[in-house]
């Protein structure tokens, strides 16, 4: 079978397709024919050795996200049958409850092998059932960005109807945040440097849009959209360049979900103002299988469909990474297997 691994080519880490033996499921394990995978910004950072300590991951199978069908089960499997449509969870061993060193050490595509392989073997607990109305390509977008946005808004943020939500950019997490917010009756405000992306966001139900390239003091426009009330939720994916402005757009009793740092991570936070305004800050590192299943129930109830910007064939996986690096996408980038 075909599988991508990181390897050193001409002195640099690169994606290399290899032919490997078909895996065999052991006790309590499931063999999955992967039909689609999707990229996250994390995957680009891992390729560039800029993630998790910066060490090259030679021999690692990349990508945390993927969906497919069960084609074999090992002894003792009770949760799955051949033909079931499943998606892999981001942390293969985080089933429920709080994270731990053990669960963090099971992050697919980083700490352990990921999904960019025609077949993978997983413990039966490391999978969830796909929402029945979704394609493999759509379901493959859920494990990282979807669960992250879900946890930030609902589990930790307590999203309620009419809440103002600030979403930075139009990548996977922010677009899931937009879809979830609209479905919940909240009022999402989204930023981008490209007007055509903002037009698309409005078509998807954004309450307000702001071009941060043409409006460098974009936090003022965000506050104006809220009639100076301020936002109640922030999905903070930008880092040190966006966090200070996002904080100036906050209302009282707000929640900031620290998700990523595209521009680096900010070191200074005004803790005094947080106390006075009742601001809560949570670091979000995806979530558990239990969280994934809760999100899937919401997606099924509201018949949501993830936004897939572009699908690449397996042979063009490197081009998919290049497209991610370009920043041209809105939503998710998928590789079909």
VENBELJO-V707698 format. One record per residue. RES is the residue in one small letter. SS is DSSP state (A for helix, B for strand, O for the rest). OMEGA is omega as a letter, one per 20 degrees, with the letter a starting at -180 (* if undefined). Layout:
# VENBELJO-V707698
RES|SS|OMEGA, RES|SS|OMEGA
This chain:
# VENBELJO-V707698
x|O|a, x|B|a, x|B|r, x|B|r, x|B|r, x|B|r, x|B|r, x|B|r, x|B|a, x|O|r, x|O|a, x|B|r, x|B|a, x|B|r, x|B|a, x|B|r, x|B|a, x|B|r, x|B|a, x|O|a, x|O|r, x|O|a, x|O|r, x|O|a, x|O|r, x|O|a, x|O|r, x|O|r, x|B|a, x|B|r, x|B|a, x|B|r, x|B|a, x|B|a, x|B|r, x|B|r, x|B|r, x|B|a, x|O|r, x|O|r, x|A|r, x|A|a, x|A|r, x|A|r, x|A|r, x|A|r, x|A|a, x|O|r, x|O|a, x|O|a, x|O|r, x|O|r, x|O|r, x|O|a, x|O|r, x|O|a, x|O|a, x|O|a, x|O|a, x|O|r, x|O|a, x|O|r, x|O|r, x|O|a, x|B|r, x|B|r, x|B|a, x|B|a, x|B|r, x|B|r, x|B|r, x|B|r, x|B|r, x|O|r, x|O|r, x|O|a, x|O|a, x|O|a, x|O|a, x|O|r, x|O|r, x|O|a, x|O|r, x|O|r, x|B|a, x|B|r, x|B|r, x|B|r, x|O|a, x|O|r, x|B|a, x|O|a, x|O|r, x|O|a, x|O|a, x|O|r, x|O|a, x|O|r, x|O|r, x|O|r, x|A|r, x|A|a, x|A|r, x|A|a, x|O|a, x|O|r, x|B|a, x|B|r, x|O|r, x|O|r, x|O|r, x|B|a, x|O|a, x|O|a, x|O|a, x|O|a, x|B|a, x|O|r, x|B|r, x|B|r, x|B|r, x|B|r, x|B|a, x|A|r, x|A|a, x|A|a, x|B|r, x|B|r, x|B|r, x|O|r, x|O|a, x|O|a, x|O|a, x|O|r, x|O|r, x|A|a, x|A|r, x|A|a, x|A|a, x|O|a, x|O|a, x|A|a, x|A|a, x|A|a, x|A|a, x|A|a, x|A|r, x|A|r, x|A|r, x|A|a, x|A|a, x|A|a, x|A|a, x|A|a, x|A|a, x|O|a, x|O|a, x|O|a, x|O|r, x|O|r, x|O|r, x|O|r, x|O|r, x|B|a, x|B|r, x|B|a, x|B|a, x|B|r, x|O|a, x|O|r, x|O|a, x|A|a, x|A|a, x|A|r, x|A|r, x|A|r, x|A|r, x|A|a, x|A|a, x|A|a, x|A|r, x|A|a, x|A|a, x|O|r, x|O|r, x|O|a, x|B|a, x|B|r, x|B|a, x|B|r, x|B|r, x|B|r, x|O|a, x|O|a, x|A|a, x|A|r, x|A|r, x|A|r, x|A|r, x|A|r, x|A|r, x|A|r, x|A|r, x|O|r, x|O|r, x|O|r, x|O|r, x|B|r, x|B|a, x|B|r, x|B|a, x|O|r, x|O|a, x|O|r, x|O|a, x|O|r, x|O|a, x|A|r, x|A|r, x|A|r, x|A|r, x|A|r, x|A|r, x|A|r, x|A|r, x|O|a, x|O|r, x|O|r, x|O|a, x|O|a, x|B|a, x|B|a, x|B|r, x|B|r, x|B|a, x|B|a, x|O|a, x|O|a, x|O|a, x|O|r, x|O|a, x|O|a, x|A|r, x|A|r, x|A|r, x|A|a, x|A|r, x|A|r, x|O|a, x|B|r, x|B|r, x|B|r, x|B|a, x|B|r, x|B|r, x|B|r, x|B|r, x|B|a, x|O|a, x|O|r, x|O|a, x|O|r, x|O|a, x|O|a, x|O|r, x|O|a, x|O|a, x|O|r, x|O|a, x|O|a, x|A|r, x|A|r, x|A|r, x|A|a, x|A|a, x|A|a, x|A|r, x|O|a, x|O|r, x|B|r, x|B|a, x|B|r, x|B|a, x|O|r, x|O|r, x|O|a, x|O|a, x|O|r, x|A|r, x|A|r, x|A|r, x|A|a, x|A|r, x|A|r, x|A|a, x|A|r, x|A|r, x|A|r, x|A|r, x|A|a, x|A|a, x|A|r, x|O|r, x|O|r, x|O|r, x|O|r, x|O|r, x|B|a, x|B|a, x|B|r, x|B|r, x|B|r, x|B|a, x|A|a, x|A|a, x|A|a, x|A|r, x|A|r, x|A|r, x|A|r, x|A|r, x|A|r, x|A|r, x|A|a, x|A|a, x|A|a, x|O|a, x|O|a, x|O|r, x|O|a, x|O|a, x|B|r, x|B|a, x|B|r, x|B|a, x|B|r, x|O|*
